[in-house]
Amino acid sequence: MFVVSSIPREQDLDSSSEAEDNEDNSMENMEDLLGSIEPMKTLRRGDVVRGIVMGVDSEGILVHIGNKAEGLVPSREMRTLSPEAISSLNVGDEITTHVVRPESAERAAVLSVDRAVGETGWADIEKGFQSAETFEGKIIAFNRGGAIVEVCQVQGFVPMSQLVSVDREIFRSMQGEADSSTPSGVISDHDDALSGATNEDSSPSSRTDDEIGKVLQLKVLEVNKSRNRAIFSERQAVQEFRNAQRALLIEELQEGDVRRGKVTGISSFGAFVDLGGADGLVHISEMSWGPVNSPEDVVSVGSDVEVYILRVDREGSKIALSFKRLQPEPWATIGENFVVGDIVDGTVTKLTEFGAFARVVGDVEGLIHISELASRSIQHPREVVAEGDIVRLKVLRIEPERRRLGLSLKQAQEEELY
């Protein structure tokens, strides 16, 4: 939180007169710079002030803060500065600090770079809350209720219910070790959430080490600086991102496109496939040209699949997908698979008074007329076959344009006898 604005310093020159001139110039520049610091009212604890670096040593940073006042930033109050940043500080650099203890007659003011950074962080978070901004936050620890994160140099909390990408086994392990007198995963206040949230205190599983340091995209749920309370949600940030991706994807998709996706869910009526930001539905009727008893017979959650874009409802944000449209329609190729006179296997699917229907391939079904079921006279197909029977059949007629297929059970049996 400092802006380098260095002034010229004395150089090792061969000419002593040039050195004196440079020193005079440096002093003039320093006076001008110190004069640029506006006279300040009496400093109070918590004030954020801009000052000029007067010196850097092992004790800390000596800062001129206006009104002929100086303050010290002790080493414990500048941990946010890297060693490189500290070593690069020069006399005359501008630096922003937070007043930890005001100046008194006996002692100089105590200042903090770290708390000044925190003050700016709180301001950024409060502004981001009002504008629904998304922040990056780094996980620094866990407790039973969620994750402790650092956002804009401020420590905040993400409740377990608002985490998406963190392994839940971490919390199961913690809850298993919890004192039975303390409700698992219940955090009464942000301070409670942060208390004791060190890596050593909350590492019941090796999985914790894998998650520490992970950067999350976060939305602000609540911010209250006076209570040192900042609550975030990864879930909201992810949902917002997915909504934006979904809108882009739906605008981009065209009916007839072929896309790859991952099965994210299965229900009794179909399967949901993530196309990369938006889910589409493969209805059970679009899973196969043949009958499907359950979507789980075709796909499983997590499977990578290829889908055909059947319909895109941009107003309703719905995407209809199909598996079967990626394969040739069976009736269109039936002439390539069968010819009149072939003997084929078929499964009896339905019985009627005039005959029985049998499926021979995919969803292609043909009719076995009652007169073609047996050599003897029968009153009903159930006298010869039952639904689910697998039988040998002879192809009598093929009419793909009318989606008709004539089959015979008795002729197939007669041919196999001879």
N, C-alpha and C positions, 0 to 999 in steps of 0.2 A: 504493500500500500504506500510506496513512496515513488515520487516522480523525480528522476535525476535531472538536476538543473545546475550543473557544476559551474563554478567561476574559475578564472585562470589562477594558477598557483605559481609560486616562485620556481624558476627553472635554474638548472646548473649551467650558467653561461660563462663564457670566457671573460666577457667584459663585466666588471663590477658595476659600471654605471647602468648597463642594460638590466642587470639583476635588480638594482635599486628601483629602476623605472617600473619593472614588472611587479615588484613588491608593492610599490605605491598604487599601481593599477589594481592589484588584488585587494588591497585594503579599501580602495574606493568602491570596487565592485561589491565587496562584502558589506560595506556600509549601505550601499544602495539596496542590496538584497534584504538586509535586516530592516531597513526603512520601509520596505514593501509590506512587511508584516503589519497588519492593521493593529493599532492600539487595542488591547483587549480589556474587557471588564474583568472583575474578579473571577478567577477560574473556580468552577465547581466540579465536584466529583461527577463523572459521567460525561463531561463535555468532550467533544471531539474537536481538536485544534490542529491547525497546520503550522509547522515550525521549520526551522533551518538547522541542519546538522552542524554542531560546533566542534564535535570530536567523537571518536570511536575508540574505545579501549576495552580491556577485559571486564571492566565494571559495567559497561553498557554503552548507550548512545546519549551524549549530551546534546540537548535540543534547545534552541532559543525559540520561545513561544510568544514573543511580543511583550510590550510594556516593561522592557528591561528585565524580563523574567526568563529563567531557564529551568528546564526539567530534565530528569534522567529516565531513560528507558532501561531498566535493569535487564540482564540477560534472560531472566525467567519470563519477561513480558515481550520477548521478540522471537518466540519459537516458530512463528509462521515464516520467518525469514530464513532462507537457506544460508549455509556458510558462505556460499559464493556471493549471495546478495549482500551479506554483512560486510564481506571483505571489499566489495565494490563501492561501499558508501564513502563519500568524500565530504570534506568540510564544504558547506555551501549547498549541499543537496537538500531539496525539499522533502519533508516527510510528514505523514498524517498520524496523529497519536490520539489516544484516549486518556483522559485524566483519571488516574486511579486515586491519587491523593493530592489535593491542592497544595500550593506553596504556602509556607508559613514563615514566620520571622526566623525560626531556627533552622528550617530545612527547605530544600528545593522540592518542587513538585515531582511526584512519581508518575510516569507516563507509561503507556502500553501501546505497542504496535499491534499486538495480537487482538486486543479488545477493540481497537479501531477497525481492524478487519472485520471483527464480529459485528460491530455496529453497522458497517456497510452491508454485511451479509443479511442482517435482519431487515434492513431497509429494502434490499433487493427482493427478499422473500415476501415481504408485505406488499410490495409493488406487484410482484408476480402473482400473488394470490388474487389481487383485484383484477388483473388482466388475464387470469386463467393460463398463465405461462407454464411451460413444462421445464423442470429443472433436472440436472444430472446430480445424483447423490451417490456417494461411495459408502458401502457397508463397512463399518468399523468394528461392530460387535453384535452379539445377539443376547436376548434374554427370552424367557418363556412366552412373553407376549408378542414379540416381533423382532425387528431389526433396528439397530441404532445406525443412523446414517449421518454423513457429513455433507451438508449442502451450503455452498457459499461460505465456508469456514464456520458454519453454525451446526451444532449437533441437533438432529431431529430424530423422530421416531416414525417407523412404518409398522402399523399393527399387522399381525400375522394374516388377518383376513384381507389385508390390502396388498399382500405380496403375491406375485405371480410366478416369478422365475426362480425362487429360492426353494431348495429341496425341503419338503415338509418333514422329512425324517429327523431333521435337526430339532424341531419342536417336539416331536413325539418322544425323543430321547430325553429332552429337558423336562417334559411333563412327567416322565417316568421317574425322574430323580427328585421331583419336587416334594417339598414337605406337604404332607396330606392336609395340614391345617391351612394352607394357602391355595385358593382356587387356581387351577392351572390356566395360564394364558390370560389372567385378568389383570389389567393394568389400571390403577385408579387415577393416576396422574402422569403427566409427562415426566416429572421429576422422578417418580417411582420407576418409570420405564428406563430412565437413564442411569439410575443408581445401580452400582455394582455391575454395570454392563461392560466388563472387560473381557477380553478374549479368554483369559485364564479362568474367569468365573463361569463362563457360559460355553464351554467347549466339550460337551459330553460325547461328541462324535467327531471322527476325522473329517466328516463332511463339512464341518464348520470352517476348517482351514481353506477348503476349496471355495467357500462363499465369501470369506473376508476379502475385501478389496474389490468385489464386484461392483460395477457401476450400473445404477438403475435409472430409468427415466421415471420421473415423479411429478405428480400434481400436488399442490398444497391443499390440504383439507382444513387446517386450522393453524393460525399463527397468533401468538400472544407474547410479545417480547417481555412484558412486565412479569409474566409467570415463567419465562424461559421455556415456552411451549411452542413447538413446531411439529405438526403432525402431517405426514405425507401419505400418498397412495400411489403405488405402482400400478394397481389394477385400473384406476381411472386413466392414467397416462397410456397404458397399453390399449384400453378400449377406445380412447380418442384416436390413437394411431390406426387401429384396425378400422374404425369408422371412415377415416380419411382414405385409407388404402382401399376399402370396399367401394367407396364412391368413385375413386379413380378406375378401379378394375371394372366395375359395372359399366362405366362410360366407355371403356375400351373394348369390352367383350362383344363379339358378334356371333349371331346364331350360325351354327355350322363350324365354328372354330373347334379345334382339338387342343386340349390343355392337359397338363399333368398336375396332380394334386395329391393330398394325403387325407385318408379317411379319418375324420375326427369324432364321429359318433354314428351309432346305429339304433334305429327304432324299428317298430313292427311294420312301418310303411315304407322304409327305405334307409338310405345311408347319406350322411352329410360329408361333403368333401371340401377341404380348404384349398382354394386355388391360389393362395398366396396373398391373403388379406381379406378374402371374402369366401363364405361357405355357400355351396350350392347343394341341391338335393337331387339324388338319384332315386326316383320313385321305384318301388319294387317291380312295377310293371315295365320299367326301363332297364332292368338289370340283365335280362337275358331274353332271347327269342323264345326260349322254352319256359315252362312254368317254374316259379321259384317259391318254395314253401316259406323260407325265411331269408332276409338279407344276409344273415350270418353264414348262410350256406355259400354265399358268393364272395363276401369281403370280410375283413376284420379291422378293428380300430388300429390305426398306425400304418396300414398298408399304403404303399405308393401306387397310384392308379392313373390310368389315362381315361379321360372322359370327353364326351361329345357335348358341345353347348347346344342344348335343345331350344331353350327360350330364355330371354333376358327381359325381366320386368323392371325397367329403370325407375318408374314411379314407386313401385312397391319394394324396390331393392331386393328382388328375388331372382334366383338363378336356377333353372331347371336343367339337369344333366342327364346323360344317358351312357350306359355301357354298351347296350346291344346295338346302337346305331353305328358303332365302330366295326361291326361285323356285317357281312352280307345278309340281307333278308332271306330266310330259308326258301320261301316260295319263288324268289327270283332265281335261285340256283338249283331248284329241285330237278330240272331236266339234266343237270350235270351229274347228279347223284344217283338217279333212278331212271330206268327205262321199263316200258311195259313188258311184263313177263318175269321181272326180277322177284326173287324170294327174299323178304326182309323180315327183321324182327320188329315187333310193335308192342306197345303197352296199351291195354284197354283202358280208356279214360271215362267212357260214358255209355250207358245202355238206354236205348229207346225201344218203342214197340216195333219200329221198322228195321232195327239193326243195332250195331255197336260201333262206336268211334274208337280209333286206335292211333296213338301218336307214334310216328316212325322216325322223326328227327326234329330237333328244336321244338318249335310250336306247330309243326306241320302234322295235321291229323287227317286221316282218311276214314271213309265209311265202309264198314263191312255190312253189306245189306243182309237182312235176315235170311234171304235165299242163299247167301254165300257163307253162312256159318256152319252148316252141316249138310250131309247128303240126305239125311232123313228130314221129314217135316217137323218143324217146331213151332210153338205158339209164342214164345218170347226168348230173346237172346240169353236171358239168365239161365236157360236150360243148358247152355253150352259154355258160356264165359262169365266172368265176374270182373268188376272194376279192379284194375291193378294187375291182372293176368298179363304175362308176357307170352306172346304167341308168334308163330311163324305165319307170314302172310304173303300172298302173291299179288303183285301190282297189276291191276286190270286196266286202269285209265289214269292219265295224268293231264290235268287241266289247270295249269298255273294261273292263267288269266282269270279264271273263276274260283281259284283256290279250292279246287276239288281234286280228290284222290280216291279212286275206287280200289278196294282191296277184297281179297277172298281168303277165308280161312280153309274152307273145304278143298279148294283147288291146290293150295299149298300142301295140305296133308296128302292129297292124292298123288301129287308129283313126288313127294318124298318117299311114298310107299313104292313107287315104281322107279 
